[in-house]
Amino acid sequence: MSLRNTLLATTLLALPITAAQAQQVNGLYIGAGAGVNWLQDADLSATGQLGQSLAASGRSTRGDISFDMGWVGVVSLGYGFGNGVRAEIEGSYRENEVDQISGFGGTTNATGKARSYGVMANALYDFDLGLNFGGFSFQPYVGVGAGYVWREFDNVRANVLGGQVRTDGTDGRFAYQAIAGASVPLTAWAPGLAFTAEYRFMGTLEHKLDTSSGGGSFTVSRGDTRSENYNHSILLGIRYAFGQTPPPPPVVAPAAPVVQAPAPARTYLVFFDFDRADLTDRARQIIADAAQNSTRVQTTRIEVAGHADRAGTPQYNQRLSERRAAAVASELERQGVARGNISVQAFGESRPLVATADGVREPQNRRVEIVLR
């Protein structure tokens, strides 16, 4: 299968989805993924009786083995700590067809399969960057892992010195890997559900596999072949986190009634949708009223204060309240208010209008207060 066809096939697997805002994983989760695997060309080193026979015939005892593109499958069980850090146990399986073997005095086509399967312990970190493109929220992550992987050569055969050399066997070694990926929440389908796409590099220490031969100018009843094992994989998958809070039902803006305090405070409240800092039509009407009234009364200063609810981390909510306050201040300027008369502040989740527990989405706390002084 060509690389172009493989990428097309994996693209078709990504069915249309409804995206939601990313949240840090907090608690137990499971995951699974599948994709394509490139097994890097590996150095071979013939030892034992096979190496002695090759050396005696004047041939090299070293060679190189190449592989066709194969496939990979991964399942994982993990735990998220709510701050971006995750830890998981992973089981994986990779399989590639052997293409050819070069060296040992020539180049020849080969047959057989190479497999890798094992268990890894991974540590990962999800970045809370608030990325949103075209209505889709993306949460990138990176990770590293270590564990134990068995490499299997299944009936790998090639012609050498007029005879056939066959490698069969399994050998386990220490393994390590690096992970880079991104998740897209699918909470519209189920709370805690996310689509994942990632790249993985996995390597192991050098494996030692049994080798035998027959025919030609020599016969080896038993020998060894040492082989490297480096894999590059691209996977698409699904992750499900248990016990996640479902998103609130859609609310027609404004999310809460407009409350205007009596003089002298003259306070206007502008409400926002969950994890959003853009202004609705109703929000623009409220800001326009505040701008017009600021010219009718003796106003010396207009205070703009941004707030957020307690869903998400305090750091992210602080940045979100800053964006909301900036959006309101820009609209006041557009309505004719001088920038020098506007004071902008952001309080994140520290000053809720309605007191809630951590992690609770409260529409009345997602607001910007405009106060005419």
NUZANU-862401 format. One record per residue (C-alpha): residue in three letters; x, y, z; residue number from 1. Coordinates in nm, 2 decimals, always signed. Example, Ala and Ser with C-alpha at 12.3 -4.5 7.8 and 13.67 -1.06 7.14 Angstrom:
BEGIN
ala / +1.23 / -0.45 / +0.78 / 1
ser / +1.37 / -0.11 / +0.71 / 2
***
This chain:
BEGIN
met / +0.00 / +0.00 / +0.00 / 1
ser / +0.14 / +0.34 / -0.10 / 2
leu / +0.19 / +0.62 / +0.16 / 3
arg / -0.06 / +0.84 / -0.03 / 4
asn / -0.33 / +0.57 / -0.01 / 5
thr / -0.26 / +0.51 / +0.35 / 6
leu / -0.30 / +0.87 / +0.44 / 7
leu / -0.62 / +0.89 / +0.24 / 8
ala / -0.76 / +0.59 / +0.43 / 9
thr / -0.68 / +0.73 / +0.77 / 10
thr / -0.84 / +1.06 / +0.67 / 11
leu / -1.16 / +0.88 / +0.58 / 12
leu / -1.16 / +0.73 / +0.93 / 13
ala / -1.20 / +1.08 / +1.08 / 14
leu / -1.58 / +1.11 / +1.05 / 15
pro / -1.75 / +1.45 / +1.10 / 16
ile / -1.76 / +1.53 / +1.47 / 17
thr / -1.91 / +1.79 / +1.69 / 18
ala / -1.63 / +1.96 / +1.89 / 19
ala / -1.65 / +2.11 / +2.24 / 20
gln / -1.41 / +2.30 / +2.46 / 21
ala / -1.11 / +2.10 / +2.59 / 22
gln / -1.09 / +2.02 / +2.96 / 23
gln / -0.81 / +1.86 / +3.16 / 24
val / -0.85 / +1.49 / +3.23 / 25
asn / -0.93 / +1.44 / +3.59 / 26
gly / -0.96 / +1.07 / +3.70 / 27
leu / -0.95 / +0.73 / +3.53 / 28
tyr / -0.96 / +0.70 / +3.15 / 29
ile / -0.92 / +0.44 / +2.88 / 30
gly / -0.79 / +0.48 / +2.53 / 31
ala / -0.74 / +0.29 / +2.20 / 32
gly / -0.58 / +0.37 / +1.87 / 33
ala / -0.47 / +0.22 / +1.54 / 34
gly / -0.27 / +0.34 / +1.24 / 35
val / +0.03 / +0.29 / +1.02 / 36
asn / +0.38 / +0.19 / +1.13 / 37
trp / +0.71 / +0.24 / +0.96 / 38
leu / +0.98 / +0.00 / +1.08 / 39
gln / +1.31 / +0.16 / +1.02 / 40
asp / +1.58 / -0.04 / +0.83 / 41
ala / +1.78 / -0.24 / +1.08 / 42
asp / +2.15 / -0.35 / +1.09 / 43
leu / +2.19 / -0.72 / +1.11 / 44
ser / +2.49 / -0.90 / +1.26 / 45
ala / +2.54 / -1.28 / +1.21 / 46
thr / +2.70 / -1.45 / +1.51 / 47
gly / +2.77 / -1.81 / +1.62 / 48
gln / +2.81 / -2.08 / +1.35 / 49
leu / +2.64 / -1.86 / +1.09 / 50
gly / +2.89 / -1.58 / +1.13 / 51
gln / +3.18 / -1.83 / +1.13 / 52
ser / +3.05 / -1.98 / +0.80 / 53
leu / +3.01 / -1.64 / +0.63 / 54
ala / +3.36 / -1.53 / +0.74 / 55
ala / +3.51 / -1.86 / +0.62 / 56
ser / +3.36 / -1.81 / +0.28 / 57
gly / +3.49 / -1.45 / +0.25 / 58
arg / +3.15 / -1.29 / +0.30 / 59
ser / +3.05 / -1.01 / +0.54 / 60
thr / +2.90 / -1.11 / +0.87 / 61
arg / +2.69 / -0.78 / +0.87 / 62
gly / +2.39 / -0.68 / +0.66 / 63
asp / +2.08 / -0.47 / +0.65 / 64
ile / +1.71 / -0.56 / +0.65 / 65
ser / +1.43 / -0.34 / +0.52 / 66
phe / +1.05 / -0.37 / +0.57 / 67
asp / +0.72 / -0.27 / +0.41 / 68
met / +0.49 / -0.02 / +0.58 / 69
gly / +0.28 / -0.21 / +0.84 / 70
trp / +0.02 / -0.14 / +1.10 / 71
val / +0.00 / -0.07 / +1.48 / 72
gly / -0.26 / -0.10 / +1.75 / 73
val / -0.25 / +0.05 / +2.10 / 74
val / -0.47 / +0.02 / +2.41 / 75
ser / -0.41 / +0.21 / +2.74 / 76
leu / -0.54 / +0.26 / +3.09 / 77
gly / -0.45 / +0.58 / +3.26 / 78
tyr / -0.52 / +0.84 / +3.52 / 79
gly / -0.54 / +1.22 / +3.48 / 80
phe / -0.46 / +1.45 / +3.78 / 81
gly / -0.66 / +1.75 / +3.66 / 82
asn / -0.36 / +1.97 / +3.61 / 83
gly / -0.25 / +1.84 / +3.27 / 84
val / -0.04 / +1.55 / +3.40 / 85
arg / -0.14 / +1.20 / +3.30 / 86
ala / +0.01 / +0.86 / +3.38 / 87
glu / -0.09 / +0.54 / +3.19 / 88
ile / -0.01 / +0.18 / +3.12 / 89
glu / -0.01 / +0.08 / +2.75 / 90
gly / -0.01 / -0.24 / +2.55 / 91
ser / +0.09 / -0.22 / +2.19 / 92
tyr / +0.13 / -0.45 / +1.88 / 93
arg / +0.31 / -0.37 / +1.55 / 94
glu / +0.35 / -0.59 / +1.24 / 95
asn / +0.55 / -0.54 / +0.92 / 96
glu / +0.63 / -0.76 / +0.62 / 97
val / +1.00 / -0.81 / +0.54 / 98
asp / +1.11 / -0.65 / +0.21 / 99
gln / +1.47 / -0.74 / +0.14 / 100
ile / +1.81 / -0.82 / +0.31 / 101
ser / +2.13 / -0.67 / +0.18 / 102
gly / +2.49 / -0.74 / +0.28 / 103
phe / +2.63 / -1.08 / +0.36 / 104
gly / +2.78 / -1.06 / +0.01 / 105
gly / +2.48 / -0.93 / -0.19 / 106
thr / +2.12 / -0.81 / -0.19 / 107
thr / +1.82 / -1.05 / -0.20 / 108
asn / +1.45 / -1.03 / -0.16 / 109
ala / +1.32 / -1.18 / +0.16 / 110
thr / +1.00 / -1.31 / +0.30 / 111
gly / +0.85 / -1.33 / +0.65 / 112
lys / +0.71 / -1.09 / +0.91 / 113
ala / +0.85 / -0.88 / +1.19 / 114
arg / +0.64 / -0.82 / +1.50 / 115
ser / +0.68 / -0.61 / +1.81 / 116
tyr / +0.45 / -0.63 / +2.11 / 117
gly / +0.49 / -0.53 / +2.47 / 118
val / +0.39 / -0.31 / +2.77 / 119
met / +0.49 / +0.05 / +2.84 / 120
ala / +0.45 / +0.29 / +3.13 / 121
asn / +0.39 / +0.65 / +2.99 / 122
ala / +0.39 / +1.00 / +3.15 / 123
leu / +0.21 / +1.27 / +2.95 / 124
tyr / +0.13 / +1.64 / +2.98 / 125
asp / -0.17 / +1.81 / +2.82 / 126
phe / -0.12 / +2.18 / +2.73 / 127
asp / -0.40 / +2.42 / +2.83 / 128
leu / -0.36 / +2.67 / +2.54 / 129
gly / -0.73 / +2.73 / +2.46 / 130
leu / -0.67 / +2.66 / +2.09 / 131
asn / -0.98 / +2.68 / +1.88 / 132
phe / -0.99 / +2.67 / +1.50 / 133
gly / -1.30 / +2.66 / +1.28 / 134
gly / -1.52 / +2.56 / +1.58 / 135
phe / -1.29 / +2.28 / +1.68 / 136
ser / -1.10 / +2.29 / +2.01 / 137
phe / -0.75 / +2.13 / +2.01 / 138
gln / -0.54 / +2.02 / +2.31 / 139
pro / -0.18 / +1.92 / +2.22 / 140
tyr / +0.01 / +1.69 / +2.44 / 141
val / +0.35 / +1.52 / +2.47 / 142
gly / +0.48 / +1.22 / +2.66 / 143
val / +0.76 / +0.97 / +2.72 / 144
gly / +0.75 / +0.60 / +2.80 / 145
ala / +0.96 / +0.31 / +2.91 / 146
gly / +0.88 / -0.07 / +2.93 / 147
tyr / +0.95 / -0.41 / +2.78 / 148
val / +0.89 / -0.52 / +2.42 / 149
trp / +0.93 / -0.86 / +2.25 / 150
arg / +1.05 / -0.87 / +1.89 / 151
glu / +0.95 / -1.16 / +1.68 / 152
phe / +1.09 / -1.27 / +1.34 / 153
asp / +0.83 / -1.51 / +1.19 / 154
asn / +0.98 / -1.73 / +0.92 / 155
val / +1.21 / -1.47 / +0.78 / 156
arg / +1.40 / -1.63 / +0.49 / 157
ala / +1.66 / -1.52 / +0.24 / 158
asn / +1.90 / -1.68 / +0.00 / 159
val / +2.27 / -1.66 / +0.10 / 160
leu / +2.57 / -1.84 / -0.06 / 161
gly / +2.33 / -2.06 / -0.27 / 162
gly / +2.14 / -2.17 / +0.04 / 163
gln / +1.85 / -2.05 / +0.24 / 164
val / +1.90 / -1.87 / +0.57 / 165
arg / +1.60 / -1.87 / +0.80 / 166
thr / +1.55 / -1.66 / +1.12 / 167
asp / +1.27 / -1.75 / +1.36 / 168
gly / +1.23 / -1.65 / +1.72 / 169
thr / +1.13 / -1.40 / +1.98 / 170
asp / +1.35 / -1.19 / +2.21 / 171
gly / +1.24 / -0.93 / +2.47 / 172
arg / +1.43 / -0.62 / +2.55 / 173
phe / +1.40 / -0.28 / +2.73 / 174
ala / +1.20 / -0.03 / +2.52 / 175
tyr / +1.15 / +0.35 / +2.52 / 176
gln / +0.93 / +0.59 / +2.33 / 177
ala / +0.84 / +0.95 / +2.27 / 178
ile / +0.48 / +1.07 / +2.20 / 179
ala / +0.34 / +1.39 / +2.04 / 180
gly / -0.03 / +1.43 / +1.97 / 181
ala / -0.35 / +1.63 / +2.01 / 182
ser / -0.70 / +1.56 / +2.13 / 183
val / -1.04 / +1.70 / +2.02 / 184
pro / -1.32 / +1.67 / +2.27 / 185
leu / -1.64 / +1.50 / +2.16 / 186
thr / -1.85 / +1.59 / +2.47 / 187
ala / -2.16 / +1.65 / +2.24 / 188
trp / -2.16 / +1.26 / +2.20 / 189
ala / -2.06 / +1.17 / +2.56 / 190
pro / -1.89 / +1.36 / +2.85 / 191
gly / -1.52 / +1.27 / +2.87 / 192
leu / -1.50 / +1.14 / +2.51 / 193
ala / -1.22 / +1.27 / +2.29 / 194
phe / -1.07 / +1.20 / +1.94 / 195
thr / -0.69 / +1.17 / +1.94 / 196
ala / -0.42 / +1.18 / +1.67 / 197
glu / -0.06 / +1.12 / +1.75 / 198
tyr / +0.29 / +1.03 / +1.64 / 199
arg / +0.51 / +0.78 / +1.83 / 200
phe / +0.87 / +0.68 / +1.81 / 201
met / +0.96 / +0.36 / +1.98 / 202
gly / +1.30 / +0.20 / +2.01 / 203
thr / +1.45 / -0.10 / +2.19 / 204
leu / +1.78 / -0.24 / +2.28 / 205
glu / +1.93 / -0.48 / +2.02 / 206
his / +1.75 / -0.81 / +1.99 / 207
lys / +1.91 / -1.16 / +1.95 / 208
leu / +1.72 / -1.40 / +1.73 / 209
asp / +1.78 / -1.77 / +1.64 / 210
thr / +1.91 / -1.84 / +1.29 / 211
ser / +1.95 / -2.16 / +1.09 / 212
ser / +2.04 / -2.24 / +0.73 / 213
gly / +2.05 / -2.52 / +0.47 / 214
gly / +2.17 / -2.59 / +0.12 / 215
gly / +2.44 / -2.41 / -0.07 / 216
ser / +2.80 / -2.42 / +0.04 / 217
phe / +2.74 / -2.45 / +0.42 / 218
thr / +2.48 / -2.57 / +0.67 / 219
val / +2.43 / -2.41 / +1.01 / 220
ser / +2.22 / -2.60 / +1.26 / 221
arg / +2.21 / -2.30 / +1.50 / 222
gly / +2.33 / -1.95 / +1.50 / 223
asp / +2.22 / -1.60 / +1.61 / 224
thr / +2.13 / -1.28 / +1.44 / 225
arg / +2.13 / -0.95 / +1.62 / 226
ser / +1.89 / -0.68 / +1.50 / 227
glu / +1.79 / -0.32 / +1.59 / 228
asn / +1.43 / -0.22 / +1.63 / 229
tyr / +1.31 / +0.14 / +1.57 / 230
asn / +0.95 / +0.22 / +1.49 / 231
his / +0.77 / +0.54 / +1.37 / 232
ser / +0.39 / +0.53 / +1.40 / 233
ile / +0.09 / +0.76 / +1.32 / 234
leu / -0.23 / +0.67 / +1.51 / 235
leu / -0.59 / +0.78 / +1.52 / 236
gly / -0.79 / +0.69 / +1.83 / 237
ile / -1.05 / +0.75 / +2.09 / 238
arg / -1.01 / +0.83 / +2.46 / 239
tyr / -1.28 / +0.82 / +2.73 / 240
ala / -1.24 / +0.97 / +3.07 / 241
phe / -1.48 / +0.85 / +3.34 / 242
gly / -1.68 / +1.07 / +3.57 / 243
gln / -1.65 / +1.39 / +3.37 / 244
thr / -1.91 / +1.67 / +3.42 / 245
pro / -2.15 / +1.69 / +3.12 / 246
pro / -2.17 / +2.03 / +2.94 / 247
pro / -2.48 / +2.25 / +3.01 / 248
pro / -2.76 / +2.25 / +2.76 / 249
pro / -2.74 / +2.53 / +2.49 / 250
val / -2.87 / +2.86 / +2.62 / 251
val / -3.01 / +3.14 / +2.40 / 252
ala / -2.82 / +3.46 / +2.47 / 253
pro / -2.82 / +3.63 / +2.70 / 254
ala / -2.75 / +3.34 / +2.94 / 255
ala / -2.89 / +3.53 / +3.23 / 256
pro / -3.12 / +3.84 / +3.27 / 257
val / -2.95 / +4.18 / +3.24 / 258
val / -2.93 / +4.34 / +3.59 / 259
gln / -2.89 / +4.72 / +3.60 / 260
ala / -2.82 / +4.85 / +3.95 / 261
pro / -2.97 / +5.18 / +4.05 / 262
ala / -2.78 / +5.51 / +4.07 / 263
pro / -2.52 / +5.60 / +4.17 / 264
ala / -2.35 / +5.26 / +4.08 / 265
arg / -2.50 / +5.24 / +3.73 / 266
thr / -2.38 / +4.89 / +3.67 / 267
tyr / -2.43 / +4.69 / +3.35 / 268
leu / -2.37 / +4.31 / +3.32 / 269
val / -2.26 / +4.15 / +2.99 / 270
phe / -2.28 / +3.77 / +2.99 / 271
phe / -2.09 / +3.52 / +2.78 / 272
asp / -2.13 / +3.16 / +2.66 / 273
phe / -1.91 / +2.89 / +2.81 / 274
asp / -1.54 / +2.93 / +2.73 / 275
arg / -1.61 / +3.22 / +2.49 / 276
ala / -1.50 / +3.58 / +2.47 / 277
asp / -1.69 / +3.69 / +2.16 / 278
leu / -1.99 / +3.93 / +2.19 / 279
thr / -2.35 / +3.84 / +2.11 / 280
asp / -2.60 / +4.08 / +1.96 / 281
arg / -2.76 / +4.12 / +2.30 / 282
ala / -2.42 / +4.19 / +2.46 / 283
arg / -2.36 / +4.47 / +2.20 / 284
gln / -2.70 / +4.63 / +2.29 / 285
ile / -2.61 / +4.64 / +2.66 / 286
ile / -2.27 / +4.79 / +2.58 / 287
ala / -2.43 / +5.05 / +2.35 / 288
asp / -2.67 / +5.15 / +2.63 / 289
ala / -2.38 / +5.19 / +2.88 / 290
ala / -2.19 / +5.41 / +2.63 / 291
gln / -2.49 / +5.63 / +2.56 / 292
asn / -2.57 / +5.67 / +2.93 / 293
ser / -2.21 / +5.76 / +3.01 / 294
thr / -2.27 / +6.09 / +2.81 / 295
arg / -2.60 / +6.17 / +2.98 / 296
val / -2.47 / +6.16 / +3.34 / 297
gln / -2.16 / +6.30 / +3.51 / 298
thr / -1.93 / +6.01 / +3.44 / 299
thr / -1.56 / +6.05 / +3.51 / 300
arg / -1.45 / +5.69 / +3.47 / 301
ile / -1.59 / +5.37 / +3.32 / 302
glu / -1.47 / +5.05 / +3.49 / 303
val / -1.47 / +4.72 / +3.29 / 304
ala / -1.41 / +4.40 / +3.49 / 305
gly / -1.39 / +4.05 / +3.34 / 306
his / -1.49 / +3.73 / +3.53 / 307
ala / -1.51 / +3.36 / +3.46 / 308
asp / -1.68 / +3.05 / +3.62 / 309
arg / -1.48 / +2.78 / +3.80 / 310
ala / -1.47 / +2.52 / +3.52 / 311
gly / -1.11 / +2.48 / +3.41 / 312
thr / -0.78 / +2.59 / +3.58 / 313
pro / -0.74 / +2.93 / +3.76 / 314
gln / -0.47 / +3.03 / +3.51 / 315
tyr / -0.69 / +2.96 / +3.21 / 316
asn / -0.99 / +3.14 / +3.36 / 317
gln / -0.77 / +3.44 / +3.43 / 318
arg / -0.67 / +3.46 / +3.07 / 319
leu / -1.03 / +3.41 / +2.96 / 320
ser / -1.16 / +3.69 / +3.18 / 321
glu / -0.89 / +3.92 / +3.04 / 322
arg / -1.01 / +3.84 / +2.68 / 323
arg / -1.37 / +3.91 / +2.78 / 324
ala / -1.29 / +4.25 / +2.94 / 325
ala / -1.08 / +4.35 / +2.64 / 326
ala / -1.37 / +4.26 / +2.40 / 327
val / -1.61 / +4.49 / +2.60 / 328
ala / -1.36 / +4.77 / +2.62 / 329
ser / -1.30 / +4.76 / +2.24 / 330
glu / -1.68 / +4.77 / +2.18 / 331
leu / -1.71 / +5.08 / +2.42 / 332
glu / -1.45 / +5.25 / +2.21 / 333
arg / -1.64 / +5.17 / +1.89 / 334
gln / -1.95 / +5.33 / +2.05 / 335
gly / -1.76 / +5.65 / +2.10 / 336
val / -1.62 / +5.62 / +2.45 / 337
ala / -1.26 / +5.76 / +2.48 / 338
arg / -1.01 / +5.49 / +2.57 / 339
gly / -0.86 / +5.71 / +2.84 / 340
asn / -1.18 / +5.70 / +3.03 / 341
ile / -1.20 / +5.32 / +3.04 / 342
ser / -1.03 / +5.12 / +3.32 / 343
val / -0.99 / +4.75 / +3.24 / 344
gln / -0.95 / +4.47 / +3.51 / 345
ala / -0.98 / +4.09 / +3.51 / 346
phe / -1.05 / +3.87 / +3.82 / 347
gly / -1.07 / +3.52 / +3.67 / 348
glu / -1.28 / +3.30 / +3.90 / 349
ser / -1.20 / +3.48 / +4.22 / 350
arg / -1.51 / +3.70 / +4.24 / 351
pro / -1.81 / +3.48 / +4.14 / 352
leu / -2.16 / +3.63 / +4.12 / 353
val / -2.29 / +3.29 / +4.23 / 354
ala / -2.08 / +3.08 / +4.47 / 355
thr / -2.01 / +2.73 / +4.33 / 356
ala / -1.77 / +2.44 / +4.39 / 357
asp / -1.46 / +2.41 / +4.18 / 358
gly / -1.52 / +2.28 / +3.83 / 359
val / -1.89 / +2.39 / +3.81 / 360
arg / -2.01 / +2.58 / +3.51 / 361
glu / -2.23 / +2.87 / +3.62 / 362
pro / -2.37 / +3.11 / +3.34 / 363
gln / -2.40 / +3.41 / +3.57 / 364
asn / -2.03 / +3.40 / +3.66 / 365
arg / -1.93 / +3.42 / +3.29 / 366
arg / -1.96 / +3.80 / +3.27 / 367
val / -1.81 / +4.15 / +3.24 / 368
glu / -1.93 / +4.42 / +3.47 / 369
ile / -1.94 / +4.78 / +3.33 / 370
val / -1.96 / +5.04 / +3.61 / 371
leu / -2.01 / +5.41 / +3.54 / 372
arg / -1.84 / +5.62 / +3.81 / 373
***
